[in-house]
């Protein structure tokens, strides 16, 4: 009997993709703080011989512009991390010219301890807290994004892509199948790429913005679902490029259009019984259900900087676009920041509508679960349910800009131990550097209205 190779132990979808073909290359990737794939592409023969590779930890000190945090407490010796593949994440890269696989890696230090700064490790740290209590968190992300015309000039306004009819995508066409059909060729490639990668799409719909789509994923393990969102962002971008347009996950790419969110649905399963702890035996709401909601209300303000990580993120929090402006909760109410969708008892879940699609999926899910975990431990009750439009509610618990969010983040002591003190310090430092760089830019608005008028 022939000896099994590492390729024989690949996930089914990866083996099916390679069937009858010779693997050329393996992309060894890890998500940095913004969620960008960093790593190395290596020949398949070399990957088969190596158990790990090295990458400097400085990838976690970079801002979104490629600059560096200026925190005097940061150590810039650029130590190498040891990156080990999680073979369960192996999947195809079907847009490449040759036969290529991608593998997500986990970061360890020289003493084989997980690197605190790695976003995937941050999420694993939070999930472990649930597991220690006998709970299994289950999440389901929704991904909103825009298909826009190619734009190589940052000073130029973003415009919707041209549909197959030859007309620009129209706004205010939510759930229109005709609008979805306008992007048929791009959507077909998204489906094909997802199938090749072994991902299950629960549905694609037209959202309220011009060229704005939403993809829903099947619920499951938080780390696995964050992996899928990480992979999906790249998949969708590659599908768009094949059709001469861009896919953008900016929270607010077009001024007068709705923003793009990453709504996160949560439920918690008792590992001993397999029951959803949010629903009682008679189908009613449990104390745990209310405690989780209270945790989101009490502790999400302290981690908004993870859910809304850029200056642009805060432009999404405007009324009347099905976007939240506070942390009220309600049943089947899309004006609240925390929504309880209609469902039977087994599927009872809580939806966090605060996270933007520009967030790192590992950090967004970690932040949301961390807030809910504290609620379960503290056993507090939430504010009264909102049964009407929540835009008139008085609560002002979402910071209105990144600077205010970072102040709350640095003061959220309860969160620091959950997420990791070193991660919190580095993340805040990197974000302050980004914010300072943004403040140094003179905008077109300032030149237009102030140059000759003041």
C-alpha positions in Angstrom: 0.0 0.0 0.0 1.4 3.4 -1.0 2.3 5.7 1.9 -0.1 8.6 2.4 1.2 12.0 1.6 0.2 15.3 3.2 -2.0 16.0 0.2 -4.0 12.9 1.0 -5.0 14.5 4.3 -6.3 17.7 2.8 -9.9 18.8 3.3 -12.2 17.2 0.7 -12.8 20.4 -1.2 -9.0 21.0 -1.7 -8.5 17.3 -2.8 -11.4 17.6 -5.3 -9.9 20.9 -6.7 -6.6 19.2 -7.3 -7.9 15.9 -8.6 -5.9 15.0 -11.7 -3.6 18.0 -11.4 -0.1 18.6 -10.0 0.0 21.2 -7.2 2.4 24.0 -8.1 2.4 26.4 -5.2 1.1 26.9 -1.6 0.4 30.3 -0.2 1.2 30.4 3.5 -0.9 33.2 5.0 -1.8 34.9 8.2 -4.0 37.9 8.9 -2.4 41.1 10.2 -4.3 43.7 12.3 -6.3 45.1 9.4 -7.1 41.5 8.2 -4.7 41.7 5.2 -3.2 38.3 4.1 0.5 38.4 4.8 2.9 35.5 4.3 4.9 33.6 1.7 4.2 31.7 -1.5 6.3 28.6 -1.7 6.7 25.7 -4.2 4.6 22.7 -3.3 7.7 20.5 -3.0 9.2 22.8 -0.4 5.9 23.1 1.6 5.8 19.3 1.8 9.3 19.3 3.4 8.8 22.1 6.0 6.7 22.0 9.2 6.8 25.8 9.7 8.3 29.0 8.5 9.3 32.4 9.9 7.8 35.8 9.6 8.7 38.9 11.6 6.2 40.0 14.3 6.6 43.6 13.0 3.7 42.8 10.5 1.5 43.5 13.5 3.0 47.0 14.1 2.1 48.4 10.6 -0.7 50.8 10.0 -3.1 50.4 7.1 -0.9 52.8 5.1 2.2 50.7 5.6 3.7 53.1 8.1 4.8 52.2 11.7 3.4 53.0 15.1 5.6 55.5 16.9 4.9 54.2 20.4 8.2 54.6 22.3 7.4 51.4 24.2 7.3 49.2 21.1 10.3 46.9 20.6 11.5 47.1 17.0 14.0 44.3 17.0 11.7 42.5 14.6 11.8 39.0 16.2 10.7 36.2 14.0 7.5 34.3 14.7 7.1 30.6 14.0 4.2 30.1 11.7 2.6 26.6 11.7 0.0 25.6 9.2 -3.5 24.8 10.2 -4.1 22.1 7.6 -7.9 22.2 8.2 -7.9 25.6 6.6 -6.3 24.5 3.3 -8.3 25.7 0.4 -8.0 26.5 -3.3 -6.9 29.8 -4.8 -8.9 29.2 -8.0 -8.2 32.6 -9.6 -4.5 31.9 -10.0 -2.9 30.9 -13.3 -1.5 27.6 -11.9 -2.8 25.1 -9.3 -2.4 26.8 -6.0 -3.6 26.2 -2.4 -3.9 28.6 0.5 -3.3 27.6 4.1 -3.9 29.8 7.2 -1.1 29.7 9.7 -1.0 30.2 13.5 1.8 32.3 15.0 3.9 31.1 17.9 7.0 32.5 19.7 10.3 30.5 20.1 8.9 29.0 23.3 5.9 27.6 21.4 3.4 30.0 23.0 0.7 31.7 20.8 1.7 35.2 19.8 -0.8 37.5 21.5 -0.7 40.0 18.7 -2.1 37.6 16.0 -5.8 38.3 15.5 -6.6 34.6 15.0 -5.0 33.9 18.4 -7.0 36.7 20.0 -10.2 35.0 18.8 -9.0 31.6 20.0 -8.3 33.1 23.4 -11.9 34.4 23.7 -13.4 31.1 22.5 -11.4 29.2 25.1 -13.1 31.3 27.9 -16.5 30.0 26.7 -15.2 26.4 26.5 -13.9 26.6 30.1 -17.5 27.4 31.1 -18.9 24.4 29.2 -20.3 26.6 26.4 -19.8 26.5 22.6 -20.3 29.8 20.8 -21.9 29.7 17.4 -21.7 32.6 15.0 -23.0 33.5 11.5 -21.6 36.6 9.8 -23.3 38.6 7.1 -21.0 40.4 4.6 -22.0 43.6 2.9 -19.9 45.1 0.1 -20.0 47.3 -3.0 -19.1 46.5 -6.6 -17.8 49.8 -7.9 -16.2 51.1 -11.1 -12.5 50.9 -11.3 -10.9 54.0 -9.7 -7.2 54.6 -9.8 -7.4 58.2 -8.5 -8.0 58.5 -4.7 -9.2 62.1 -5.2 -12.0 60.9 -7.5 -15.5 60.1 -6.1 -16.3 56.4 -6.1 -19.0 55.4 -8.6 -21.1 52.3 -8.9 -20.1 49.7 -11.4 -21.8 49.4 -14.8 -24.3 46.5 -14.9 -24.8 44.1 -17.8 -27.5 46.4 -19.2 -24.9 49.1 -19.7 -26.4 51.3 -17.0 -24.8 52.2 -13.7 -26.1 50.2 -10.7 -29.1 51.9 -9.1 -29.7 52.7 -5.5 -32.7 51.9 -3.3 -33.3 48.5 -5.0 -33.0 46.3 -1.9 -33.9 42.7 -2.5 -34.4 43.3 -6.2 -33.6 40.2 -8.3 -33.3 42.4 -11.3 -30.6 44.3 -9.6 -28.8 41.1 -8.6 -29.0 39.9 -12.2 -27.1 43.1 -13.3 -24.0 41.6 -11.6 -24.6 38.1 -12.8 -21.2 37.4 -14.2 -19.4 38.6 -11.1 -21.8 36.6 -8.8 -21.3 33.5 -11.0 -17.5 33.7 -10.3 -18.1 34.3 -6.6 -20.2 31.1 -6.5 -17.7 29.1 -8.6 -14.7 30.3 -6.4 -16.6 29.5 -3.2 -17.5 26.1 -4.4 -13.9 25.4 -5.3 -12.9 26.5 -1.9 -15.5 24.4 -0.1 -17.5 27.3 1.2 -21.3 27.2 1.6 -23.1 30.5 0.7 -26.5 30.8 2.4 -27.6 33.4 0.0 -26.8 36.6 -2.0 -29.1 39.6 -2.0 -29.1 43.2 -3.3 -28.8 45.7 -0.5 -30.0 49.3 -0.4 -26.9 50.9 -1.9 -26.1 51.2 -5.6 -24.0 48.1 -6.4 -24.2 46.9 -2.8 -24.6 43.2 -2.2 -24.9 41.0 0.9 -23.6 37.4 1.3 -24.8 35.3 4.2 -22.8 32.4 5.5 -23.9 29.3 7.3 -23.6 29.4 11.1 -20.8 27.5 12.8 -17.6 27.7 14.9 -16.3 31.3 15.4 -12.7 30.6 14.3 -13.8 28.7 11.2 -16.4 31.4 10.2 -13.8 34.2 10.7 -11.4 32.2 8.5 -14.2 32.1 5.8 -14.7 35.8 6.0 -11.0 36.4 5.7 -10.9 34.1 2.6 -14.1 35.5 1.2 -12.8 39.1 1.1 -10.0 38.0 -1.2 -12.3 35.7 -3.2 -14.8 38.5 -3.9 -12.0 41.0 -4.8 -10.6 38.5 -7.3 -14.0 37.8 -8.9 -14.6 41.5 -9.3 -11.2 42.1 -11.0 -12.1 39.5 -13.6 -14.9 41.8 -14.7 -13.1 45.1 -14.7 -14.5 46.4 -11.5 -13.5 46.7 -7.8 -15.1 45.1 -4.8 -14.8 47.3 -1.7 -15.4 46.5 1.9 -15.0 50.1 3.1 -17.7 51.0 5.7 -18.8 54.0 3.8 -17.4 54.2 0.3 -20.1 56.5 -1.2 -21.3 59.5 0.7 -25.1 59.3 0.1 -25.4 55.5 0.1 -25.8 53.1 3.0 -22.7 51.8 4.7 -21.5 48.2 4.6 -21.8 46.2 7.8 -20.6 42.8 9.0 -23.6 41.8 11.1 -22.7 39.0 13.5 -25.3 36.5 14.8 -24.5 34.7 18.0 -26.0 31.8 19.9 -24.4 29.7 22.7 -24.7 25.9 23.0 -24.3 24.0 26.3 -21.7 21.4 25.4 -23.1 18.9 27.9 -26.7 18.9 26.6 -26.4 20.4 23.1 -29.1 22.9 24.0 -29.2 26.6 23.0 -28.8 28.4 26.3 -30.8 31.4 25.0 -34.0 29.3 24.9 -35.7 27.6 27.9 -37.5 24.2 27.8 -40.8 25.9 27.0 -39.2 28.0 24.3 -39.1 31.2 26.4 -36.1 33.5 26.8 -33.6 32.4 29.5 -31.6 34.6 31.9 -28.5 33.8 29.8 -30.3 35.4 26.8 -30.8 38.7 28.7 -27.3 38.5 30.3 -25.7 38.2 26.9 -27.6 41.3 25.5 -26.6 43.2 28.7 -23.0 42.3 28.0 -23.2 43.8 24.5 -24.8 47.0 25.8 -22.3 47.4 28.7 -19.1 46.3 27.0 -19.3 46.9 23.2 -18.5 50.7 23.6 -15.1 49.6 25.0 -14.3 47.6 21.8 -15.9 49.8 19.1 -12.4 50.5 18.0 -12.2 46.8 16.8 -15.6 46.9 15.2 -15.1 50.3 13.5 -11.3 50.5 13.1 -10.9 53.5 10.7 -11.9 57.1 10.5 -14.3 56.2 7.7 -16.0 53.6 9.8 -17.9 56.2 11.8 -19.6 57.6 8.7 -21.7 54.5 8.6 -23.5 55.2 11.9 -26.2 57.4 10.6 -30.0 57.1 11.1 -32.5 56.0 8.4 -30.1 53.6 6.6 -30.9 50.5 8.7 -27.7 51.4 10.5 -27.4 51.6 14.3 -26.6 54.8 16.2 -27.0 53.2 19.7 -26.9 49.9 21.5 -30.6 49.5 22.2 -32.1 46.1 21.6 -35.3 44.9 20.0 -37.0 41.9 18.4 -37.0 42.0 14.6 -36.0 45.7 14.7 -33.3 46.8 12.3 -33.1 50.3 13.8 -31.5 48.9 16.9 -27.8 48.1 17.4 -28.7 44.7 18.9 -31.4 42.8 17.1 -33.1 39.5 18.0 -34.3 38.0 14.6 -37.4 36.0 14.3 -36.7 32.3 14.9 -37.8 29.2 16.7 -36.3 28.4 20.2 -33.4 26.2 18.8 -32.3 29.0 16.5 -32.7 31.8 19.0 -29.8 34.2 18.5 -28.6 37.8 19.1 -27.4 39.9 16.2 -24.7 42.5 16.7 -25.3 45.2 14.0 -22.5 47.4 15.0 -19.5 45.8 13.3 -18.4 47.3 9.9 -17.3 45.2 7.0 -14.0 47.0 7.2 -13.2 45.3 10.5 -10.8 42.4 10.8 -13.2 39.4 11.1 -11.2 37.7 13.8 -11.1 40.8 15.9 -14.8 41.7 15.3 -16.0 38.3 16.3 -13.6 38.2 19.3 -14.8 41.7 20.5 -18.5 40.7 20.2 -18.1 37.4 21.9 -15.9 39.0 24.6 -18.7 41.5 25.4 -21.3 38.8 25.5 -19.1 36.6 27.7 -18.7 39.4 30.3 -22.5 39.8 30.3 -22.9 36.1 31.0 -20.4 36.2 33.9 -21.8 39.4 35.4 -25.4 38.3 35.1 -26.9 41.8 34.6 -30.1 42.7 32.9 -30.3 44.8 29.7 -32.2 48.0 29.2 -35.8 47.7 28.3 -36.5 46.4 24.8 -37.2 49.0 22.2 -40.5 48.3 20.4 -40.4 51.3 18.0 -37.9 53.1 15.9 -34.7 53.2 18.0 -33.3 56.4 16.3 -35.2 58.5 18.8 -33.7 56.6 21.8 -31.6 58.8 24.1 -28.7 56.4 24.6 -25.5 57.7 23.0 -23.3 54.7 23.6 -21.5 54.5 20.2 -18.5 56.9 20.0 -18.7 59.2 17.0 -15.1 59.1 15.9 -12.0 56.9 16.1 -10.3 59.1 18.7 -13.2 58.7 21.1 -13.4 55.0 20.5 -9.7 54.6 21.3 -10.2 56.4 24.6 -12.9 53.9 25.5 -10.8 51.0 24.3 -7.8 52.0 26.4 -10.0 52.4 29.4 -11.9 49.1 29.1 -9.9 47.3 31.7 -12.2 44.3 31.8 -11.5 43.7 28.1 -7.8 43.9 28.4 -7.3 40.6 30.1 -9.8 38.9 27.8 -8.2 40.1 24.6 -4.6 40.2 25.9 -2.9 43.2 27.4 -0.1 43.2 24.8 -2.5 43.0 21.9 -4.5 45.9 23.4 -1.4 48.1 23.7 -0.1 47.5 20.2 -3.5 47.8 18.6 -4.2 51.1 20.2 -0.8 52.4 19.3 -1.2 51.4 15.7 -4.6 53.0 15.5 -3.4 56.3 17.1 -0.7 56.4 14.5 -3.2 56.0 11.7 -5.5 58.7 13.2 -2.6 61.1 13.5 -1.7 60.5 9.9 -5.3 61.2 8.8 -5.4 64.4 10.7 -2.3 65.6 8.8 -4.1 65.4 5.5 -5.8 68.6 4.1 -9.1 67.5 2.6 -10.7 68.7 -0.7 -13.6 70.1 1.5 -11.1 72.3 3.4 -9.5 73.6 0.2 -12.9 74.3 -1.5 -14.6 76.1 1.4 -11.8 77.6 3.4 -9.1 78.6 0.8 -10.7 81.9 -0.2 -13.6 82.3 2.3 -11.9 82.6 5.7 
